[in-house]
Amino acid sequence: MKNIKYISAVAVILLGLGFSAYASDNGIRDITSGALNINTATAQELSMLPFVDRQTAENIVSYRDSNGPFSGIDELKNVNGITRTLLDDLSSHLKLDGSSDFDPYVAL
């Protein structure tokens, strides 16, 4: 019984990851709103952005800690895990100053 639960949990995770990859590659849009300040956001907050996993979020914070605040959104392309396509998809949810008003849970 434990094996079935474990296999089921792994299958759900893999399906979710597969859909995220599919959605990203096929232009499916997210339903989030607002923008997140990349100069003050935590890794946890950054990982709530569409198509940003925990490791990429940690890479963003690590880059910022090493290089100082981002001076432009395009500077994110220097972060390991950020592709041009991902940056294009995220740009409307990112800002450099002011308070964050990003909401990942906007209802349809």
C-alpha positions as a LaTeX table, in Angstrom:
\begin{tabular}{lrrr}
\hline
Residue & $x$ (\AA) & $y$ (\AA) & $z$ (\AA) \\
\hline
Met1 & 0.00 & 0.00 & 0.00 \\
Lys2 & 2.85 & 2.41 & 0.80 \\
Asn3 & 4.37 & 1.69 & $-2.62$ \\
Ile4 & 1.13 & 2.57 & $-4.39$ \\
Lys5 & 0.87 & 5.87 & $-2.51$ \\
Tyr6 & 4.51 & 6.64 & $-3.27$ \\
Ile7 & 4.13 & 5.79 & $-6.96$ \\
Ser8 & 0.94 & 7.85 & $-7.14$ \\
Ala9 & 2.64 & 10.85 & $-5.53$ \\
Val10 & 5.60 & 10.61 & $-7.90$ \\
Ala11 & 3.26 & 10.31 & $-10.89$ \\
Val12 & 1.34 & 13.44 & $-9.85$ \\
Ile13 & 4.58 & 15.40 & $-9.45$ \\
Leu14 & 5.91 & 14.25 & $-12.81$ \\
Leu15 & 2.65 & 15.07 & $-14.54$ \\
Gly16 & 2.72 & 18.54 & $-13.01$ \\
Leu17 & 6.30 & 19.09 & $-14.13$ \\
Gly18 & 5.45 & 17.77 & $-17.57$ \\
Phe19 & 2.51 & 20.14 & $-17.88$ \\
Ser20 & 4.65 & 23.07 & $-16.78$ \\
Ala21 & 7.21 & 22.26 & $-19.47$ \\
Tyr22 & 4.44 & 21.77 & $-22.04$ \\
Ala23 & 2.71 & 24.98 & $-21.04$ \\
Ser24 & 5.92 & 26.96 & $-21.20$ \\
Asp25 & 6.85 & 25.58 & $-24.62$ \\
Asn26 & 3.38 & 26.01 & $-26.08$ \\
Gly27 & 2.58 & 29.58 & $-25.09$ \\
Ile28 & $-0.03$ & 28.78 & $-22.45$ \\
Arg29 & $-0.46$ & 31.91 & $-20.38$ \\
Asp30 & $-0.61$ & 32.05 & $-16.62$ \\
Ile31 & $-3.43$ & 33.63 & $-14.63$ \\
Thr32 & $-1.35$ & 35.61 & $-12.18$ \\
Ser33 & $-1.43$ & 39.37 & $-11.70$ \\
Gly34 & 0.77 & 42.13 & $-10.39$ \\
Ala35 & 4.54 & 42.34 & $-10.27$ \\
Leu36 & 7.25 & 41.07 & $-7.94$ \\
Asn37 & 10.21 & 43.27 & $-6.99$ \\
Ile38 & 13.21 & 41.12 & $-7.91$ \\
Asn39 & 15.52 & 43.26 & $-5.77$ \\
Thr40 & 13.67 & 42.47 & $-2.54$ \\
Ala41 & 11.86 & 39.16 & $-3.18$ \\
Thr42 & 12.82 & 36.02 & $-1.28$ \\
Ala43 & 13.49 & 32.71 & $-3.01$ \\
Gln44 & 10.12 & 31.49 & $-1.78$ \\
Glu45 & 8.35 & 34.48 & $-3.35$ \\
Leu46 & 10.30 & 34.13 & $-6.60$ \\
Ser47 & 9.39 & 30.45 & $-6.83$ \\
Met48 & 5.71 & 31.45 & $-7.01$ \\
Leu49 & 6.33 & 33.08 & $-10.40$ \\
Pro50 & 5.06 & 31.06 & $-13.36$ \\
Phe51 & 7.57 & 28.45 & $-14.54$ \\
Val52 & 10.21 & 29.36 & $-11.90$ \\
Asp53 & 11.29 & 26.38 & $-9.81$ \\
Arg54 & 12.89 & 26.56 & $-6.38$ \\
Gln55 & 16.45 & 26.17 & $-7.72$ \\
Thr56 & 16.06 & 28.99 & $-10.24$ \\
Ala57 & 14.58 & 31.21 & $-7.52$ \\
Glu58 & 17.58 & 30.46 & $-5.29$ \\
Asn59 & 19.90 & 31.22 & $-8.23$ \\
Ile60 & 18.25 & 34.65 & $-8.61$ \\
Val61 & 18.78 & 35.47 & $-4.92$ \\
Ser62 & 22.35 & 34.17 & $-5.02$ \\
Tyr63 & 23.16 & 36.27 & $-8.08$ \\
Arg64 & 21.62 & 39.35 & $-6.44$ \\
Asp65 & 23.56 & 38.72 & $-3.21$ \\
Ser66 & 26.83 & 38.44 & $-5.17$ \\
Asn67 & 26.30 & 41.27 & $-7.65$ \\
Gly68 & 24.04 & 43.74 & $-5.89$ \\
Pro69 & 20.57 & 44.86 & $-6.93$ \\
Phe70 & 19.43 & 44.23 & $-10.48$ \\
Ser71 & 19.70 & 47.39 & $-12.59$ \\
Gly72 & 17.41 & 46.06 & $-15.31$ \\
Ile73 & 15.06 & 43.13 & $-15.88$ \\
Asp74 & 17.27 & 41.86 & $-18.73$ \\
Glu75 & 20.09 & 41.34 & $-16.22$ \\
Leu76 & 18.20 & 38.20 & $-15.14$ \\
Lys77 & 19.52 & 36.51 & $-18.29$ \\
Asn78 & 22.84 & 36.23 & $-16.42$ \\
Val79 & 21.21 & 33.95 & $-13.83$ \\
Asn80 & 21.62 & 30.21 & $-14.29$ \\
Gly81 & 18.23 & 28.74 & $-15.26$ \\
Ile82 & 16.80 & 31.88 & $-16.86$ \\
Thr83 & 16.36 & 31.53 & $-20.61$ \\
Arg84 & 15.33 & 34.30 & $-23.00$ \\
Thr85 & 11.92 & 32.62 & $-23.40$ \\
Leu86 & 11.40 & 32.43 & $-19.64$ \\
Leu87 & 12.49 & 36.04 & $-19.23$ \\
Asp88 & 10.03 & 37.14 & $-21.92$ \\
Asp89 & 7.24 & 35.21 & $-20.15$ \\
Leu90 & 8.14 & 36.67 & $-16.75$ \\
Ser91 & 8.85 & 40.28 & $-17.65$ \\
Ser92 & 5.28 & 41.47 & $-17.07$ \\
His93 & 5.45 & 40.08 & $-13.51$ \\
Leu94 & 8.76 & 41.70 & $-12.56$ \\
Lys95 & 9.82 & 45.13 & $-11.37$ \\
Leu96 & 12.98 & 46.67 & $-9.93$ \\
Asp97 & 11.65 & 48.95 & $-7.20$ \\
Gly98 & 8.63 & 49.63 & $-5.06$ \\
Ser99 & 6.59 & 47.11 & $-3.17$ \\
Ser100 & 5.55 & 43.82 & $-4.71$ \\
Asp101 & 1.91 & 43.35 & $-5.58$ \\
Phe102 & 2.28 & 39.98 & $-7.31$ \\
Asp103 & $-0.65$ & 37.63 & $-6.76$ \\
Pro104 & $-0.15$ & 34.05 & $-7.93$ \\
Tyr105 & $-3.70$ & 33.06 & $-6.94$ \\
Val106 & $-5.91$ & 35.22 & $-9.12$ \\
Ala107 & $-9.23$ & 33.48 & $-9.72$ \\
Leu108 & $-10.41$ & 32.85 & $-13.28$ \\
\hline
\end{tabular}
